[in-house]
Amino acid sequence: MTTTLAVANQKGGVAKTTTVASLGAAFIERGQRVLLVDLDPQGCLTFSLGIDPEDLDVTVAEVLLGTRKPDDAIVVTDDGMHLLPANITLAQAEEGLASRTGREQRLRVALDKVAEDYDWIIIDCPPTLGVLTVGALSAATKVLIPLQCETLSHRGVGQLLDTIHDVKQYINPSLKIVGVLPTMFDGRTKHSQAVLEAIRETYDLPVVTPPIPKTIRFAEAPAIGRSILGTSRTHKGAEAYRQVAASLLKG
């Protein structure tokens, strides 16, 4: 049974891409077969895993438009994950999808063709709540919400939850929220702890643990084209993602 996990938050800079790459690498370490999907027209996941988006002839954009099959676009990363990559052509594809029939189901239909080859499919959603994110939520079985532990960072969570509610009601009734994953966490400050408590009280969401610590190592890894598990295997940030992956495997 393939688990499709959408990593979503319309706010940028909350470590969505880092979370997708790191969880993917953690699952690989545990012998899982993993496909990552870059659904951001900026192609940050693609770039951070050592693949130049500008060198790609076939991407998730062509797959969504129906002109190419997923197998035509999937590449293998140095960390062992398979990747359905993206580049700026996805922005044009998103505009084109607006008038296409079944636009919100196209990713699900595409992933269904390769799902049996993978244990986990993890989708890096763009920092918007447009057709691409709705498509990701429609294709997913679960959604994880990374959240930077700062006061202003959770102001948009309610809007995201409204979108998830609509997707569950009209498109994908089986979609489940795993919870909020605290990122860039500084356990030494009362502020970070207060933000987590506010999330629990305001949105009644589970908080996924352990929180992901704030460290420069996450910024350094993409420059090498690897995840933190490939560049700093014993670092506390890598270990935190291993523990989150272990908890996700338990369900």
C-alpha positions in Angstrom: 0.0 0.0 0.0 1.5 3.3 -1.1 1.3 6.3 1.2 1.2 9.6 -0.6 2.2 12.5 1.7 1.6 16.1 0.8 3.9 18.5 2.6 1.9 21.8 2.5 1.9 25.3 3.8 1.2 28.3 1.7 3.7 30.3 3.7 7.2 30.2 2.2 10.4 29.6 4.1 9.0 27.1 6.6 11.2 24.2 5.4 8.8 22.3 3.2 11.5 21.4 0.7 14.0 20.5 3.4 11.3 18.3 5.0 10.5 16.5 1.8 14.2 15.8 1.0 15.1 14.8 4.5 12.1 12.5 5.1 12.7 10.9 1.7 16.3 10.1 2.6 15.2 8.8 6.0 12.8 6.4 4.4 15.5 5.2 2.0 17.7 4.4 5.0 14.9 2.2 6.2 14.6 0.3 3.0 11.6 2.1 1.6 11.0 2.8 -2.1 10.5 6.6 -2.3 9.3 9.0 -5.0 9.6 12.7 -4.4 7.4 15.1 -6.4 8.5 18.7 -6.9 5.3 20.7 -7.4 6.9 24.1 -7.0 7.6 26.0 -10.3 10.8 27.4 -8.6 12.2 23.8 -8.7 13.9 24.2 -5.3 13.6 20.5 -4.4 15.0 19.5 -7.8 17.9 21.9 -7.4 18.6 20.9 -3.8 18.9 17.3 -4.8 21.7 18.0 -7.3 19.7 18.3 -10.5 19.8 21.5 -12.6 16.1 22.4 -13.4 17.2 24.2 -16.5 18.8 21.1 -18.0 15.5 19.1 -17.9 13.5 18.4 -21.1 10.7 16.6 -19.3 9.2 17.5 -15.9 6.1 17.2 -13.9 4.6 20.0 -16.0 4.4 17.8 -19.1 3.0 15.0 -17.0 0.2 17.2 -15.7 -0.6 18.4 -19.1 -0.8 14.8 -20.3 1.9 15.1 -23.0 4.3 12.8 -21.3 4.2 9.8 -18.8 5.6 10.0 -15.3 8.3 7.4 -16.2 9.5 9.8 -18.9 10.3 12.5 -16.3 11.4 10.5 -13.2 15.1 10.8 -12.3 17.2 9.1 -9.6 18.9 11.3 -7.0 22.3 10.7 -5.3 20.4 10.0 -2.0 18.6 7.1 -3.6 15.1 8.7 -3.9 13.4 8.9 -7.3 12.3 12.4 -8.2 9.5 13.8 -10.5 11.3 17.1 -11.1 10.1 20.6 -11.8 11.3 23.9 -13.4 9.8 27.2 -14.5 7.7 25.5 -17.2 5.4 24.4 -14.3 4.2 28.0 -13.9 3.0 28.0 -17.5 1.4 24.6 -17.1 -0.5 25.8 -14.0 -2.0 28.6 -16.1 -2.9 26.1 -18.8 -4.5 23.7 -16.3 -6.9 26.4 -15.2 -9.2 25.7 -18.2 -8.5 21.9 -18.4 -11.0 19.3 -17.4 -10.0 17.3 -14.3 -7.2 19.8 -13.4 -7.4 18.9 -9.7 -7.2 15.2 -10.4 -4.4 15.1 -12.9 -1.6 14.5 -10.4 -3.5 11.7 -8.7 -4.1 10.0 -12.1 -0.5 10.4 -13.1 0.8 9.0 -9.7 -1.6 6.1 -9.9 0.4 4.9 -12.9 3.6 4.5 -10.9 2.3 4.1 -7.3 2.9 0.3 -7.2 6.7 1.0 -7.6 6.9 3.0 -4.4 6.1 2.7 -0.7 6.1 6.4 -0.2 5.3 9.3 -2.5 6.1 12.7 -0.9 4.9 15.9 -2.6 6.6 19.3 -2.1 3.7 21.7 -2.5 4.2 25.3 -3.7 3.8 28.3 -1.3 0.3 29.0 -2.6 -3.2 27.5 -2.3 -3.8 27.3 -6.0 -4.5 24.5 -8.4 -1.2 22.8 -7.8 -1.6 22.5 -4.1 -5.2 21.4 -4.4 -4.0 18.8 -6.9 -1.5 17.6 -4.4 -4.1 17.3 -1.6 -6.4 15.5 -4.0 -3.7 12.9 -4.7 -2.5 12.5 -1.1 -3.6 10.1 1.6 -2.0 12.3 4.3 -0.9 15.9 4.7 1.9 17.2 6.9 2.2 20.9 7.8 5.7 22.2 8.5 5.6 25.3 10.6 8.3 27.7 11.6 8.2 28.3 15.3 7.6 32.1 15.2 4.5 34.0 16.1 3.5 35.2 12.6 4.3 31.9 10.9 1.0 30.2 11.9 -1.4 33.0 10.9 -2.1 31.3 7.6 -2.7 27.8 9.0 -6.5 28.4 9.3 -6.7 29.2 5.6 -4.8 26.0 4.7 -7.1 24.0 7.0 -10.1 25.5 5.2 -8.6 24.3 1.9 -8.0 20.9 3.3 -11.6 20.7 4.5 -12.9 21.6 1.1 -10.7 19.0 -0.6 -11.9 16.4 1.9 -15.6 17.3 1.4 -15.6 17.5 -2.4 -12.6 15.6 -3.8 -10.7 13.4 -1.4 -12.7 12.3 1.7 -10.0 9.9 2.9 -7.3 12.7 3.3 -5.9 12.8 6.8 -3.9 15.5 8.6 -0.8 14.0 10.2 -0.2 17.2 12.1 2.1 20.2 12.4 5.8 19.6 12.2 7.7 22.4 14.1 10.7 23.5 12.1 13.6 26.0 12.8 13.0 25.2 16.5 15.0 26.7 19.3 14.2 24.8 22.4 16.1 27.3 24.5 13.5 30.0 24.1 10.1 30.2 25.7 8.8 31.8 22.5 9.1 28.6 20.5 7.3 26.7 23.2 4.6 29.3 23.3 4.0 29.1 19.5 3.6 25.3 19.8 1.0 25.7 22.6 -0.9 28.3 20.6 -1.1 25.9 17.6 -2.5 23.2 19.8 -5.1 25.5 21.4 -6.1 27.4 18.2 -6.3 24.7 15.6 -6.6 21.5 17.7 -3.9 19.8 15.6 -1.4 17.2 16.7 2.2 18.4 16.9 4.6 15.9 15.3 7.7 15.3 17.3 10.6 15.8 17.7 10.7 19.4 16.5 13.3 20.1 13.8 16.2 22.2 15.2 17.4 25.4 13.7 20.8 24.9 12.1 22.9 26.1 9.3 23.5 22.5 8.1 20.1 22.5 6.4 21.2 25.5 4.2 24.5 23.9 3.4 23.2 20.5 2.2 21.5 21.8 -1.1 24.7 23.3 -2.2 26.1 19.8 -2.4 23.0 18.4 -4.0 22.1 16.1 -1.0 19.8 16.0 2.0 21.2 16.6 5.5 21.2 12.8 6.0 23.7 12.6 3.2 25.9 15.5 4.2 25.8 15.5 8.1 24.6 12.0 9.0 25.1 12.3 12.7 23.8 15.8 13.1 20.9 16.4 15.4 18.9 17.7 12.5 19.3 14.5 10.5 18.5 12.5 13.6 15.3 14.5 14.2 14.1 13.7 10.7 14.9 10.0 11.2 12.7 10.0 14.3 9.8 11.8 12.4 10.1 9.2 9.6 10.0 6.4 12.1 6.8 7.8 13.6 5.2 8.2 10.2 6.1 4.5 9.4 4.2 3.5 12.5 1.2 5.3 11.2 
